[in-house]
Every structure is written in C-alpha cells, then in structure tokens.
Amino acid sequence: MWRNRSLLGLIAAELVSLTGSSMTFVALPWFVLTTTGSTARMGWVLGAEMLPVGLLGIPAGTLISRLGAKRTMLVSDAARGPLMLVLPVLHWTGHLSFPALLASAFAVGCFTAPYFASSRLVLPEVAGEDERAVAGANAVFAAVQQGTIVAGPVLAGVLIAATSPSAVLVVDAGTYVFSFLTISTVVRAGRRVAETAEAKGLLAGLRFLRRDPLLGPMMLAACAVNLFAQGIIVGVNALAYFTYGSARVAGLLFGAFGIGALAGALCAQQVTKKADLQKLAAVAIVALPLPIFLLGLSMPWGAALAVIAAFAFFSPLVNAPIFGIMTVRTPAPLRPKVITAVMTVASVAGPLGFFGAGEALRWISVQTLFVVVAAALTAGGLAFAAVLLRPSDRAAGSVAVAGVADGEADALAQPLGT
C-alpha cells in the first residue's frame, strides 16, 4: 500500500485539507463571535454552511456518477479555496456584512457533500478492488481523519491567539489549493460509474433507502438525532468564549473531540472484527450522549476536555458499523447516489439544530443547553437503537454484513455528524 503513489497522494491531500477544515471549524465560529458578539448569528452562520448538504446532497450523487470521483474532488477544491478567502478579504477591507457572511458560508458548504462522498468513492480506484487492499486504505483514512480533528483545532487556537481568526481562514484556503494540486498531479483515477437501470434518476439513492427495511428507518432516526447533536457544537463554542474566554481553550476543547474519536476509532477497528454490528451501533448510540449531561455542571476546562473526549469516543462505535452495513447492503452502481442521499437525509435537520441552539442561548445558560441536548439525544438514541434491534431487520443485517473486512467499516462518512 505504501508504494502506491496515487494512494499516498490522496492521503497527503486529505491530511492537509482536513487539518485546514478542522482549523476553520474553530476559527469560523470564533470569527463570528468576535465580530458580532452574537451566539444567534454564530448558529446562523454554522447552519448556512451545513444547509447546502441537505439541499444539494442528492444532486451531488448524479454529479459524481457523471464526472467521476477525482474530477468532482478537483472541482470542489478549486471552488472552496477562493470562496474561503472571501470572508477575510471582506473583513480586512471593511465590507463584511452579516448577509455576506451567510452567503460565503453557504457557498463553501455547497461543495462539501460532493467532495466528501467522492473522497470515499475514489478509494477502490487507487487502492484496487481487492477487499483487503480497500480495507487497509480505509483504516489509514480513518486514522488521518481523526488525527486532523486533534491537530486542527489546537493549531487554530494557537494561531487565533497569535494572529486572528481571519488568518486561520486564509490558511484553510491554502490547504484547498494544496489538495487540488496534489490530487491533479499525483492521483491516477477518474473512472465514471457505469449506470444501471436501478441507478438511473436523480432520486435513485432515496428510492433505494425507502425500499430498504433497515437503512430507510435508520437514516430517519439519524436525522432526528442530528437535529440536536449540532447543539453541542454551538454549546462548546459558547462555553469557550463566554465561560473560559480563550481561543486556546476553544482549540483544546475541539481537539478533545478528535482525541476521543481517535481512541474510539481504534477500538471500533478491533471490535467490529467479531461484534454484531447492529448491536454495537445500538449500544453506542445510547451511551453517546450520557457524558454530555456532565457539562450541565460548572467545571474547569480540563474537566470539560475529559467529558468531551468521552462523548466523542462513542461516535466511531456508532458510525463505523453503520457505514459498514450501508456499504455492503448497497449495489456498487448505486453507491454514489446512496451515500450522498444518506448524507443528505442525516444532515437535513443539522442547520435547524444550529439555528435553534444559537437562538436558545439568548434565553438559557450554556449549562442548561447541554442538559436539554443530552436529554434529546438520549431519546433519539433509544429510537435509533429500536430500529437497529428490530428482529426482522437484524436477521437481514447479519447476512448483509457477514464478511466485512477488518477496518472497512471504519471508513466512516459520519452520517450522524457527531
């Protein structure tokens, strides 16, 4: 695998690009808070960036099928680099308004769904169709992803304190340029997906999900969970800004997500070898929100780091088996449309979660928000677990996931957004 030039180029592009995205994940909310002082506006900007995933996710599947995964990634990087520069340039020239802030965030978000789905679909092209080769590449990608979630926020906190949030956005724009150049010059791929009769049409992915007795209800449950999960992101930003008053602490708090998720990913890689995937996901989705109840208490930021890491630990234990189940239940010609449809359905409530949490903080404390979110996630998790553990679907799911290779399920698209 390490002699595969295309695969190494793809990993390098992902490493740099995802690190930049993780930095912006801290810098953009901080930028909004420092320029407007409004948690409501922070929620609106985060929601505006996520909204296109719900609006454009399904058409993205058709785009990927026609252009091929590599070309779609190049188009996405070529667009996101300049778009990310718009915010700091407008700010430095004194022309930044709140509508412009929303429009810029929305424009960047338009290319998120096609890029992320393409980055997973291109793996068999560069690693080969052999199941073990793809599984090994998936495991490396999962480790890279979690590593950037650790490093990106910490680097962002340091850079924000040393310079400004605008400077971090410029750095992120540069990472898209690096990704574009690396993929275009090093990665050898570009195959278009052969369209079958079942895969024809804009809504082919949704039709498949609707007919599937497990994936359809599971994604609806994920949509409900995602509505409240975004409140944690808003709450952590508000906690760092209003309670701890430090960009460095904000970076460390979001870095704790990555540390916990990395530990969870390593655990998931081992557990998914032998565990019943549907049981594993059901238990993990119920356990996931329990640590968040503790954020309802006042605590030093070091304790908050431990709580957030404990929460994030369970995320791969939910997403890895779900992605494994989804992959092996879906015919290859349908995968681009099904994966983007899954992202769309699971993310459609995300912007509402951002908007609602931002507005709620105008009336309630950050601690109260965490308790409300944790309670709602617990209720959603129980509903999700009920779907996963239905006897008829468990029998079908057990047949479908039999033989999933080591690490394959860990190449997660994070359909829950947690």
N, C-alpha and C positions, 0 to 999 in steps of 0.2 A: 504493500500500500504506500509506503514512504518513498518508493521510486516512481510513483505515478505523478508526473509533472502537473497534469491538469487538476488532480485532486489536491495537491499541495497548494496550487494557485488559488483554488476555490476556498480552501481552509484559511489561507492568508487574507483573502478578501473579506471573508466572514469575520475573522478575528478583528481586523481594523475597523470595518464598518459597524459591527455590533458594539464595539467599545465606544465608538462615537455616538451611536444611538443611545447607549446606556448613560453616557455623559449628558446628553440632551434631556434624557428622562428626568434628571435632577435640575439641569440648568434652565429649561423652559418654564417650569412652574415657579422657580426662584426668580426668573426674569419678570414674570407677570406680577409676582408679589412685590418685588422691589420697585416696579414702575407704576403699579396701580394700588398696591396695598389691599387688594380685594380677593378674598377666598372665592367669592362667587365668580369673578372673572377668571380666576385660575381654573375653576371647574369648567367654565365655558370653553376656554382655550384647549384644555385637555380633551374635552368632548368633541370639539371641532376637528382635532387631529384624528380621532378614532372614528368619527361619523362616516368617512368615506369607505371604511372597511365594510360597514353594513350596507351602504348604498351601491358600492361598486364591486364588492367581493364576488358576486355571481358572474357578472360580465367578465371579470378577470380570468375565470376558467376558460372561457372561449378564446380570449386573447392569448393565453399561454398555449392552448392547443394549436393555434394558427401560427404564432411567431416561434414557438419553441421556448424552452425554459431559459436558455442562455440569452437569447435576444431580449426576452422580457426583463431579465435582470439588468441588462445593459441600459435599456430604455428607462427603467426605474432609477438607476443610479445617475444617469445623465440628467434626469429631471430634478431629483432631490438635492443634488449638490447646489445648483444655483438658487433653488427655492429656499434652502436653508439660510442662504446669505441675505435674503430679503429683510428679515427681521433686524439683524444688527445694523445693516446699512440704513434702513429707515430710522432706526433709533439714533444712530450717530448723526444723521442729517436733520434730526428734529421733525421728521414727517410721519412718525409712527402714531397711528390712531388705533383704538380698540377694534374697529371693523377690519383694519388692515392686519391686525394681529390674528384675528379669527380666520381671515381669508388665507393668510400664509400657512397657518397650522393646517387648515383644511386641504390646501394644495399639496403639502408634503404628505399628508395622510392618504391622498389618492393613489400613491404608488406603493403603499405598504403591503396591501393584500397581494398584488401580483408578484412583488419581489419575494415575499416570504414563502409563498406557495412554490414559486419557481426554484428557490434555493433548495427545497426538499425534493422536487421532482427531477432536478438535474443530476442527483447523486448516482442513479443507476447508469447514466450516460458516461460518467467519468470514472466510476469505480468498477463497472461491469455488472452484468445481470446475475452473476453468482450471488446466491443468498448470503453467504458468509462475508464476501467482499463488501456488499452493501451494508451488512450489519456492522462490520468493523468501521466503515466510514461514518455511519450514523452515530456510533459511540463516540468517535472523535468529535463530530459536530456538536453533540450534546455537551461534551466537556468544554469545548470552545465557547459555546453559548453561555454556560453557567459561569465560566471564568470571566467573561466580559461583564456579566452582571455584577461580579465582585469588584473588578478593577475600575470599570467606567464611572460608577457613582463616586468612588473615593477620589479618583483623579479630578472629577468635576468639582467636588467640594474644595479641593486644594486650589484649582485654577480660579474658581469663583472668588475665593478669599484673596488670592494673589492679584487677580485682574478684575474680571466682571463676568456676569452670565453671558453677555454678548460675545465675549472672546471664545467661550466654550462652543457656542453655536457656529462660529467660524471654523473651529477645529473639526466639528462634526461635518460641515460642508466639505472640508478637505478629505475626510475619510471616504466619502462617496466618490470623489474623484479617484482616489487610490483604488477603490474597489472596481470602478469602471475600467481603469487602465489594466489592472491585473487580470480581470476576467476576459477582457477583449484580446489580450496578448498571450495569455498563458493557457486558459481553459479551452480545451478542444471538445466542444459539444455543439448542440444546436438542432438536434433531431425534433421534428414535429410529431405530434401524437396522431397516429392513424385513427380516424374517426369511424366508429362502428355505428350501426343503426340505433343502438341503445344510447350512444353518447351524443347523438345529434340534438341540437337545440340549446338555447340559452339556459333553460331550466332543467337540463338533464340531471345535474347533480342533485337538485332539490327533489326531482321525481324519484331518484334512487333512494334518497333519505326518507322520503314519505312512505315508500313501499317497505323499507327495511324495518322489521319489527323491533329491532334493538336500537339501531343508530338514530332513527327518527325521534322517538321519545327521549332518548339520551341527550340529543342536541337541544331539544326544547327545554329540558331540565337545566342544561348548561347555560342557556340563555338567561334563565331566571337567576341562576347563581351569579352570572357575570354582572347582572344589574347592580348587585350590592358589593361585589368584590372591588369595583373601582373606588368605592368609598374609602377603602384602606389606603389607596394611593393619595387621595386628597387629604386624608387624615394625617398621614405620615409627613407630607409636605407642610401642613399647618402646624403640626407638632414641632417640627424642626424650626420653623420660622417664628412662631409666637411663643413657644414654651422654652426652647433651648437657644433660639436666636443665633444660630450658627450655620453657615453653609457647609462647613466641615462636618458637623454633626449630621446634616442632611445627607451628605455623601456617604457617611458611615452607616446611617440607617438603611439607605437603599443598597449599600454594599452587603448588609446583613441578609437582605433577600437573596442575593447571589450566593453567599456562604451557605445558608440553609438549603437552597435549591441544589447547589453542587453536592452537598452531603446526601441529599435526598436522591439525586440522580445516580450517584454511586451505589446507594442502597438499592434503588429500583433496578439497576442493571443486574444485580445478583438475585434479587427476589423474583423478578419476572422469569427467571430460568425455570422455576418449579411451581410458583404460586398460580392459583386460579386467578386469571387477570381480572375478571369481573368482581370477584370477592375482594381482591386487593384494592381496586378502584373504589368500591363501595365503602370499605373501612376507612380508606384515606380521606375520602370526601367528607365523611362525618367528623373525623379528627381534625381536619384542616383548620376550621375557624376557632377551635377551642382556645388556643393561646391568645387570640385577639381580645378575648374578654378581659385579660390582664391589663391591656392598655387603657381600660377604663379607670385604672388607678394612677395616681401621680407617682412617678418613679424617676430616678436618674436616667440619663440617656444610655448608660451602659446596660442597665436592666432592659431598656426598650430594645436594644440591639439583640439581646438574647431572645426576647419574645418574638420579634420579627423573624429571626432565623428559625425558631421552632415552627412558626407558621409556614414559612417557605419550604421547610423540609418535606412537608406532605404534598407539595404541588407536583413534583415529578412522579410521586407514587399514585397520583390521580391521572396525570396526563400521559405518562408513558404507557400504561396498559390501554388507555382509551385510544391512543394513536395506533398501537399495535392491532387492536381489534378493528379499528376503522380501516387500516391499510389492507389487511388480509381479507376483509369482507367485501372489498370494492374491486371490481374488474379493472385491469390496468388502463384500458382506454377511457374509463370514466374517472380515474383518479384526479386529473386536474380540476374537473368541474366539481367533484365531490369534496375535495379538500378545500377549495375556495368557498363552496357552499357551506361547509361546516364552519369555516372561519366567519362567514357572514352571519349565519344563524346564531352562533355562540357570541358574536360581538355586537349584534344589533342593539342590545339593551345597554351596552357599555357607555355610550355617550349620555344616556339618561342618568346612569349612575354617577358620572362625573358632574353633570349639571345639578342633580339632586343633592349630592354631598356638599358641593360648593355653596349652594343656597342654604342648606341646613345649618352650616357653620355660622351663618348670620344670626341664628336664633338659639343654638345649643352649643355646649362646650365640645372641644375635641374629644375629651374622655367619653362623653355621652354618645357621640357619633360612633366611636369604636364599639361600644356595647350594643347599640342598635344594629350596626353592620354585622357583628358577630352573631347576634341572635337570628337575623335574617338569613345569614349564610348557613347556620345550623339547620334551620327549617328547610332551606333549599337543598342542602346536602342530604338530608333524610329522604326527600322526594327523589333525588338523583339515585341514592342507594336503592330505593324501592324499585326503580326502573331496572337497574343493573341486576338485581337479585330475583326478578320475576322468573319462576321455574321454566316456562317455555322458552324464554329468551336466553336463559343460562345454558340450556341444552344446545341451542343453536350457536351461541357464542363460544362454547367449549370446543365444538367441532371446528369453528372458523379459525380460532387462534392456535389450534394444535400445530406444533412445529415452528412457532415463531422463533427466529434465531436470536441468539444472545446479543443483546444490545439493540435489536431492531426497534423494539417498542420505545426505546429511549430517545429516538429522533423525533421529539415531540414538537407539534406546532402550537402548543399551549392554547388549546381551544377554550380553556376557562379564563384565560387572561390573568391568571394569578401568579 
